[in-house]
Amino acid sequence: MASLRTVKPGEKAPEPVKPKTLTEAVESGTYLEILEAQRRQMVVDVKDERGPARAALHRQIALHSKEIAGLQAAADQEASEDAEAADEPFDTKAL
């Protein structure tokens, strides 16, 4: 996860990244982007559903959320491991 910091004088905050639509995610996105787009679509659709269909959408939203959280945690862990490995200088005398 990215750390937050204050914006320096004269510096602009970066523009937020617009999430991909479901079509865009399927055509050119990652598995994570597809799951996120599906979840966004389900959240929109759930308001129009009733009964068992509504319950099924709530369950699917929960399952998608759990899988998304797992994929994001794995990506964060991998990024932190890569950052740690990059900090170590190479010592030829250690060979």
C-alpha positions in Angstrom: 0.0 0.0 0.0 1.3 3.5 -0.9 2.2 5.7 2.0 0.7 9.2 2.2 2.6 12.4 2.4 1.9 16.1 2.2 1.9 18.0 -1.1 4.8 20.4 -1.3 4.1 24.1 -2.2 3.6 24.4 -6.0 3.2 20.6 -6.4 -0.1 19.2 -7.7 -1.6 16.0 -6.4 -1.7 13.3 -9.0 -4.9 12.8 -10.9 -6.9 9.8 -9.6 -6.8 6.7 -11.9 -10.2 6.0 -13.4 -11.1 2.4 -12.9 -11.7 0.3 -16.1 -15.1 -0.6 -17.1 -16.0 -4.3 -17.2 -15.6 -4.4 -21.0 -12.2 -2.6 -20.8 -11.0 -4.9 -18.0 -12.0 -8.0 -19.9 -10.3 -6.8 -23.1 -7.1 -5.5 -21.7 -7.0 -5.7 -17.9 -5.6 -8.0 -15.3 -7.5 -10.6 -13.4 -7.7 -8.2 -10.4 -9.1 -5.4 -12.6 -11.8 -7.8 -14.0 -12.8 -8.8 -10.4 -13.0 -5.1 -9.4 -15.1 -4.2 -12.4 -17.4 -7.1 -11.8 -17.8 -6.1 -8.2 -18.7 -2.5 -9.2 -21.3 -3.8 -11.7 -22.8 -6.1 -9.0 -23.1 -3.2 -6.6 -25.0 -1.2 -9.2 -27.2 -4.2 -10.0 -28.1 -5.2 -6.5 -30.4 -2.3 -5.9 -32.8 -3.5 -8.5 -32.9 -7.1 -7.2 -35.2 -8.7 -4.7 -35.4 -12.0 -2.8 -33.0 -14.8 -3.7 -31.4 -12.9 -6.5 -30.5 -10.1 -4.1 -29.1 -12.5 -1.6 -27.0 -14.2 -4.3 -25.6 -10.9 -5.4 -24.6 -10.0 -1.8 -22.8 -13.3 -1.5 -21.0 -12.8 -4.8 -20.0 -9.2 -3.8 -18.6 -10.6 -0.5 -16.7 -13.4 -2.4 -15.3 -11.0 -4.9 -14.2 -8.6 -2.1 -12.4 -11.4 -0.3 -10.6 -12.5 -3.4 -9.7 -8.9 -4.3 -8.3 -8.3 -0.8 -6.2 -11.4 -1.0 -4.8 -10.5 -4.4 -4.0 -6.9 -3.2 -2.3 -8.3 -0.1 -0.2 -10.6 -2.2 0.8 -7.8 -4.5 1.7 -5.5 -1.6 3.8 -8.3 0.0 5.6 -9.0 -3.3 6.3 -5.2 -3.8 7.7 -4.9 -0.2 10.0 -8.0 -0.8 11.2 -6.6 -4.0 12.0 -3.2 -2.3 13.9 -4.9 0.5 16.0 -7.0 -2.0 16.9 -3.9 -4.0 18.4 -2.2 -1.0 21.2 -4.7 -0.4 24.5 -3.7 -2.1 26.3 -6.4 -3.9 29.6 -7.4 -2.3 32.0 -9.3 -4.5 34.2 -10.1 -1.6 31.4 -12.3 -0.1 31.9 -14.8 -3.0 
